[in-house]
């Protein structure tokens, strides 16, 4: 069995979608996952339609999420299913207990070879 087949088997047994390793949990760790959806930062509350100009957001098959108030061309050029190398860059310090927002991830789309570095939420821990 190849390494790739073995990894896929482990992920399937663990309940993760094929091609989606769990989120990295220590700074410097990287995983390969896939894009689940490319979104805008905001959506209309009534219709759930994307709100162009509100920024970029991306969801990953491993449960990860990144968001920006700015439109990020590298995210906009990504497609559902694109494989992405996601690396855990930093975590905020002195956060209130239970508030784990604000982790920074560097993501590289393996199809386009473009990357972005964004947080996992609009606000860091202790923020709005």
Secondary structure in CASP SS format (residue, H / E / C, confidence):
PFRMAT SS
TARGET T0000
AUTHOR 0000-0000-0000
METHOD secondary structure of the structure
MODEL  1
X C 1.00
X C 1.00
X H 1.00
X H 1.00
X H 1.00
X H 1.00
X H 1.00
X H 1.00
X H 1.00
X H 1.00
X H 1.00
X H 1.00
X H 1.00
X C 1.00
X C 1.00
X C 1.00
X C 1.00
X C 1.00
X C 1.00
X C 1.00
X C 1.00
X C 1.00
X C 1.00
X C 1.00
X C 1.00
X C 1.00
X C 1.00
X C 1.00
X C 1.00
X E 1.00
X E 1.00
X E 1.00
X E 1.00
X E 1.00
X E 1.00
X E 1.00
X E 1.00
X E 1.00
X E 1.00
X E 1.00
X C 1.00
X C 1.00
X E 1.00
X C 1.00
X C 1.00
X C 1.00
X C 1.00
X C 1.00
X C 1.00
X E 1.00
X C 1.00
X C 1.00
X C 1.00
X C 1.00
X C 1.00
X E 1.00
X E 1.00
X E 1.00
X E 1.00
X E 1.00
X C 1.00
X C 1.00
X C 1.00
X C 1.00
X E 1.00
X E 1.00
X E 1.00
X E 1.00
X C 1.00
X C 1.00
X C 1.00
X C 1.00
X H 1.00
X H 1.00
X H 1.00
X H 1.00
X C 1.00
X C 1.00
X C 1.00
X C 1.00
X C 1.00
X C 1.00
X E 1.00
X E 1.00
X E 1.00
X E 1.00
X E 1.00
X E 1.00
X E 1.00
X E 1.00
X C 1.00
X C 1.00
X C 1.00
X C 1.00
X C 1.00
X C 1.00
X C 1.00
X C 1.00
X C 1.00
X C 1.00
X C 1.00
X C 1.00
X C 1.00
X E 1.00
X E 1.00
X E 1.00
X E 1.00
X E 1.00
X E 1.00
X C 1.00
X C 1.00
X C 1.00
X C 1.00
X C 1.00
X E 1.00
X E 1.00
X E 1.00
X E 1.00
X E 1.00
X C 1.00
X C 1.00
X C 1.00
X C 1.00
X C 1.00
X C 1.00
X C 1.00
X C 1.00
X C 1.00
END
